[in-house]
Amino acid sequence: MAAERVVEIKNKQVLFKDYVRDSLESDMCITTEKTISLRVPEGTKGVVVKNLCLSCDPYMRNRMNKSEIDGFFSSYSPGSPITGFGVAKVIDSRDTNLKKGDLVWGTTGWEEYTFIEPTNALFKIEHTDIPLSYYTGILVAKAKKGEKVFVSAASGSVGQLVGQFAKLMGCYVVACAGSIEKVDLLKHKFGYDNAFNYKEEHDLDAALKRYFPEGIDIYFENIGGKMLDVVLLNTRNFGRIAVCGMISQYNQENHEGIKNLMEIIYKRVRVEGFLYFDYLLQYSKFLETVLPLIREGKMDYIEDLAEGLDNGPAALVGIFSGHNIGKQVIKVAHE
Amino acid sequence: MAAERVVEIKNKQVLFKDYVRDSLESDMCITTEKTISLRVPEGTKGVVVKNLCLSCDPYMRNRMNKSEIDGFFSSYSPGSPITGFGVAKVIDSRDTNLKKGDLVWGTTGWEEYTFIEPTNALFKIEHTDIPLSYYTGILVAKAKKGEKVFVSAASGSVGQLVGQFAKLMGCYVVACAGSIEKVDLLKHKFGYDNAFNYKEEHDLDAALKRYFPEGIDIYFENIGGKMLDVVLLNTRNFGRIAVCGMISQYNQENHEGIKNLMEIIYKRVRVEGFLYFDYLLQYSKFLETVLPLIREGKMDYIEDLAEGLDNGPAALVGIFSGHNIGKQVIKVAHE
């Protein structure tokens, strides 16, 4: 009787320590080591993957709050590994759509190896000529048509894409970021019509009036707080605010109050939140559009790579003070 | 040469005195008397009307602020009559679409007689079997389809219609108002599924959770402030907030900050402001729908009538403390 050999291996993990109330510090996690079987348990249908790179995203901060929200945005469990998007290689599979050696992206753990139970949220990567880590970020963007577009946090993972899409659509695009270096990137690499460093503007309202004398048609909201309040003052009639994130608020237990919501009435503004996973069915169409643009150099995508799982927590903390230039990614393994 | 006789008549007027900063008091106006010609001046194309009833609407408070907004919501001019919606009878006309004796509704002055320059915003009233003053209010409502509907300020001019439309569409409707008498009206006259007195709820969040254990699909926003903040906590995924007004804020120079806007992201909520005049082209269709409903008694419309122009300012002030039950109207003349 040939018993199947169970291969166990050491697995470094980044565990979530405990709920966070205010600012994120990198001691919210501890690194530990366990063993993991590289075989998918019999009777189950998942895959075991080797994680190659992991995504650092602002929403992860919110999962560190104690909350009762179910599902995708439920709180992390103290003592369990952080989870998030990642790119990984299949080591063993009982999923009929995936085989050993396939590259996938989806939700995985902050660890070297992860057993992923059957889920719809694991995608096979078909095009490996684009750096793999792009898959951790580029899918999140959602372009909107329009004329005068303002993008905040514009050198971040999502912001950098939004502005470029808007430019490709023939929009007037002005973006803001938090350093001269980033502003330079926005102007000269991404080719926006203009860009400014919000940290150097004493009067954000005046800044917006300078760049948008006729007002803003579309605001792509990544920041929240004061920025949202002044944007409301500067929207045009029938302006739209696509709410992707409010990173300025995530480290605050008491959120800033937004006072200019009455502008919504008189200007008939539409404010709408969205999450990438409502658009997963359009993902292949998105790739059809985006991959040629990247290959032909018509679109740039900038990453900020942290090397090694150990540097993960600090990298995640860094995005809340604008440490990253481009999408923050953690490189766990090279293949 | 038969000179045309110019008929001049005394014209009582309610003049806007000066900009208001905080709470509205009825001394924001003064009553005065001038003379007016009952003939449309030669070379112009307007109409002279005798005002029959005038509408008291919350947005009028905002026109008493000093502001630089142009157009429909521009500030009132100190020393000039208050303007607003009204129903009036044509006394003289050089407008080819209107003749002496026609009943019209549109923007008119708080005075006995008004010369109205040519404008698109004057509508001939074709159906006089519905009380005329209904025209000052009923056109503003805009029903939305959906399941679980919450209406605030639900016994006011707009709120009372919204909930009834939602009921006719088969929605579950819960509404709130500020007195037992109003709540009774909402439950027993309008037939809502439930209603509550928000002034008696110490914990609005708990109240909403009681009436909407599964959350709110559509919130029809008339109030703003705290109510909006707790509604955001209680919306369902893909909830919609139709923003019609924020009456709780109009008397405040510093508006309350809304803190729960992050809910918009995770629940993909759409918040959208609207103004009736974007829908004027649909007005005849609206009448086709609503007039039979009123005639057949399937829809109620409650008015709070103040008698006489002199009582206008106090009636307008009253709506900000919930003094009115139903739409507040000023009866200026009976015909």
Interface residues (C-beta under 8 A of the other chain):
Chain A: N62 I69 F73 G224 L228 V243 C244 G245 M246 Q249 N254 H255 E256 G257 I258 K259 N260 L261 M262 E263 I264 I265 Y266 K267 R268 V269 R270 V271 E272 G273 F274 L275 D278
Chain B: N62 I69 F73 G224 L228 V243 C244 G245 M246 Q249 N254 H255 E256 G257 I258 K259 N260 L261 M262 E263 I264 I265 Y266 K267 R268 V269 R270 V271 E272 G273 F274 L275 D278
